[in-house]
Structures are given as structure tokens and as C-alpha cells.
Amino acid sequence: MSKKKAKKNSERGTYALCITTGLILVGLGLGPLLGSVLASSAIGVAIGGVAAYLINNRKSGRKS
């Protein structure tokens, strides 16, 4: 497997993990508080997607 393909699979796995975690923890956790499971699930998915984006696109070290 090439290095590029391995990185792409790794990024895809990170997105899936973060979105699922956001859906479960934030979405279903805030459902009773907000009164709408659908709205809180959408918020959880959005937060998970943002977290995955920030994890995958962080800068590794400084370039001089």
C-alpha cells in the first residue's frame, strides 16, 4: 500500500470516529436537555466533523 493511500484511509477513519463520537456523546447526550433528538444529533455530527477536520489538517511543526 502506498503512503498516499494509507494517509487517505487514515483521514477517512478519523472522520468516521469523530463524527460517530460526536453523534453519540453530544447528540444523544443533549437530546433530553434540548428537547429534540434530531437537532442535537445534527449538532453532534457537526461538532465531530469540525473536530476531525482540525485533527487532520493541523500543522506539524514550524517551517522556517
TORKOL-4160 file (C-alpha; in steps of 0.2 Angstrom, whole numbers, padded with zeros to 4 digits, m for minus):
64
<pt num="1" X="0000" Y="0000" Z="0000"/>
<pt num="2" X="0007" Y="0017" Z="m0005"/>
<pt num="3" X="0010" Y="0030" Z="0008"/>
<pt num="4" X="m0003" Y="0042" Z="0000"/>
<pt num="5" X="m0017" Y="0029" Z="0001"/>
<pt num="6" X="m0013" Y="0024" Z="0019"/>
<pt num="7" X="m0014" Y="0043" Z="0024"/>
<pt num="8" X="m0031" Y="0044" Z="0014"/>
<pt num="9" X="m0038" Y="0029" Z="0023"/>
<pt num="10" X="m0032" Y="0036" Z="0040"/>
<pt num="11" X="m0040" Y="0053" Z="0037"/>
<pt num="12" X="m0057" Y="0044" Z="0032"/>
<pt num="13" X="m0056" Y="0033" Z="0048"/>
<pt num="14" X="m0053" Y="0049" Z="0059"/>
<pt num="15" X="m0068" Y="0057" Z="0051"/>
<pt num="16" X="m0079" Y="0042" Z="0055"/>
<pt num="17" X="m0073" Y="0040" Z="0073"/>
<pt num="18" X="m0075" Y="0059" Z="0077"/>
<pt num="19" X="m0092" Y="0060" Z="0069"/>
<pt num="20" X="m0098" Y="0044" Z="0077"/>
<pt num="21" X="m0092" Y="0050" Z="0094"/>
<pt num="22" X="m0100" Y="0067" Z="0092"/>
<pt num="23" X="m0116" Y="0059" Z="0087"/>
<pt num="24" X="m0116" Y="0048" Z="0102"/>
<pt num="25" X="m0109" Y="0059" Z="0116"/>
<pt num="26" X="m0116" Y="0076" Z="0110"/>
<pt num="27" X="m0131" Y="0071" Z="0100"/>
<pt num="28" X="m0139" Y="0059" Z="0112"/>
<pt num="29" X="m0132" Y="0067" Z="0127"/>
<pt num="30" X="m0140" Y="0083" Z="0124"/>
<pt num="31" X="m0156" Y="0076" Z="0117"/>
<pt num="32" X="m0166" Y="0077" Z="0133"/>
<pt num="33" X="m0159" Y="0094" Z="0138"/>
<pt num="34" X="m0164" Y="0102" Z="0121"/>
<pt num="35" X="m0180" Y="0093" Z="0119"/>
<pt num="36" X="m0176" Y="0087" Z="0101"/>
<pt num="37" X="m0165" Y="0072" Z="0097"/>
<pt num="38" X="m0164" Y="0077" Z="0079"/>
<pt num="39" X="m0157" Y="0094" Z="0082"/>
<pt num="40" X="m0145" Y="0089" Z="0095"/>
<pt num="41" X="m0139" Y="0074" Z="0084"/>
<pt num="42" X="m0136" Y="0086" Z="0070"/>
<pt num="43" X="m0126" Y="0097" Z="0081"/>
<pt num="44" X="m0116" Y="0082" Z="0087"/>
<pt num="45" X="m0112" Y="0077" Z="0069"/>
<pt num="46" X="m0106" Y="0095" Z="0065"/>
<pt num="47" X="m0095" Y="0096" Z="0080"/>
<pt num="48" X="m0087" Y="0079" Z="0076"/>
<pt num="49" X="m0084" Y="0084" Z="0058"/>
<pt num="50" X="m0076" Y="0100" Z="0064"/>
<pt num="51" X="m0065" Y="0091" Z="0076"/>
<pt num="52" X="m0060" Y="0078" Z="0063"/>
<pt num="53" X="m0055" Y="0092" Z="0051"/>
<pt num="54" X="m0045" Y="0101" Z="0064"/>
<pt num="55" X="m0036" Y="0084" Z="0068"/>
<pt num="56" X="m0032" Y="0080" Z="0050"/>
<pt num="57" X="m0027" Y="0097" Z="0045"/>
<pt num="58" X="m0016" Y="0103" Z="0059"/>
<pt num="59" X="0002" Y="0109" Z="0056"/>
<pt num="60" X="0015" Y="0098" Z="0061"/>
<pt num="61" X="0029" Y="0109" Z="0067"/>
<pt num="62" X="0035" Y="0125" Z="0061"/>
<pt num="63" X="0044" Y="0128" Z="0045"/>
<pt num="64" X="0057" Y="0142" Z="0044"/>
